[in-house]
Amino acid sequence: MEGPLKELGKLEKVTTARAAQSASVADSLDVLIASMYETKKQMEESGFEVDTVRQLARTVDVQRKEVDERQKEVYSSISRLGKALEKVRPNHAPGAYLDSAW
């Protein structure tokens, strides 16, 4: 049972905010929303400027990459936890209950 507990600990670390290493998904979305409001305000004050839109596009791209990276870490950790659980209880793997019902 040590393996699944170890993987669960890793999953907890990945899903908690780690300011030193990377921003959380919520932080990335907050930055994105703030950038959109700022761009809207700038456009209302000074009209449409290509540079303003380009900057927003760069911000969107950076924040999307950060969110994607965090999601990859979480899904990878969940997968490792599932594999560790299957090693502990191989007869209780997903779908095993279907065979026993018939």
Buried (B, 14 or more C-beta within 10 A) or exposed (E): EEBBEEBBEBBEEBBEEEEEEBBBBEBBBEBBEEBEEBBEEBBEEEEEEEEBEEBBEEBEEBBEEBBEBBEEBBEEBBEBBBEBBBEEEEEEEEEEEEEEEE
